[in-house]
Amino acid sequence: MNLPTFTSRIFLIFPNSMLSRLFVIFVCFLLQSSSFISIFNIQPNFILIGIVIVTLKNDLLDGIKIGLFAGLFQDIISYGTFGMGLFTKTLSGFFAALLKKQIFSDNILSKMLIVFLVTLLDGATSLILINLFYTKVNILNALYSTTLPIAICSGLILGVFLLFERILIGYVVNK
């Protein structure tokens, strides 16, 4: 029996609406700005988790649009370099849509893998851009010490959320 999930219910409230997609991204920005959810003092990238969730529910163009919006919003509210978030998040939305087609994305582990890979791509792209345009960075060291733990943490947080969601929906259905 296919049961609607929490994110599916959001999409049911605003069916095929950009408003539902933006709501998911907005909630992810709120989670990203708070620091109360972390694993061993490593905070997951909730923005990328939101991009992947929205992209897995929709198609390639929606992944690109949501990535573009998330990157633009990130660039607007951050005081760093303008355009880097726009480029990396748009690329992440595109990559998530490509992975959706290549990887069977109906189970929890595949969604965790997609978030892990998208987070690695986002981090690697950011490091390459920083290295090219701003300051020299040891890319491999930064990937190993920063991006890889964030990617693992993001995948684990998504897995915990999806597991909790399935348990909660099973509990509600059995009552």
MOGIUR-V118705 format. One record per residue. PHI is phi in whole degrees, -180 to 180 (none if undefined). NEAR is the number of other ideal C-beta (glycine too) atoms within 12 Angstrom. Layout:
PHI,NEAR
PHI,NEAR
This chain:
none,7
-84,9
-106,17
-71,19
-92,27
-58,23
-68,32
-65,23
-67,20
-62,26
-71,26
-75,15
-66,16
-121,18
-64,15
45,14
-116,18
-66,21
-62,17
-67,27
-68,37
-68,26
-64,24
-62,38
-65,40
-62,25
-61,25
-66,37
-65,30
-63,19
-65,26
-66,32
-76,18
-89,14
-120,13
-88,13
-108,24
-155,20
-120,20
52,11
63,12
-113,23
-92,26
-69,37
-92,43
-66,35
-64,44
-69,51
-60,46
-64,45
-60,53
-66,54
-59,44
-66,46
-67,42
-67,42
-85,34
-130,31
-113,21
-59,22
-64,18
-67,32
-62,38
-68,29
-62,26
-68,42
-61,42
-64,32
-64,33
-63,47
-67,36
-64,27
-64,27
-63,37
-67,23
-68,16
-88,18
-95,21
-103,9
-83,18
-79,20
-81,17
109,21
-68,28
-64,36
-57,28
-69,29
-69,39
-73,46
-64,34
-63,31
-66,45
-63,45
-64,32
-65,34
-64,46
-67,32
-65,25
-67,31
-58,32
-77,17
-90,14
-114,24
-62,15
-107,29
-99,15
-114,16
-65,25
-63,19
-69,24
-67,38
-64,33
-64,29
-63,42
-63,47
-59,36
-67,31
-66,49
-66,44
-62,32
-63,35
-62,42
-66,37
-65,29
-63,31
-62,37
-65,31
-66,24
-65,24
-62,23
-66,20
-75,16
-108,17
-122,15
-142,13
-73,13
-130,22
-76,14
-63,22
-63,16
-65,14
-67,23
-61,25
-71,18
-88,16
-119,27
-68,34
-62,23
-62,26
-66,38
-65,35
-64,27
-62,31
-64,46
-63,34
-66,31
-63,35
-63,41
-62,27
-64,22
-61,31
-67,32
-65,20
-60,17
-62,25
-67,22
-65,18
-63,19
-67,22
-63,15
-67,12
-68,15
-69,13
-76,10
-79,7
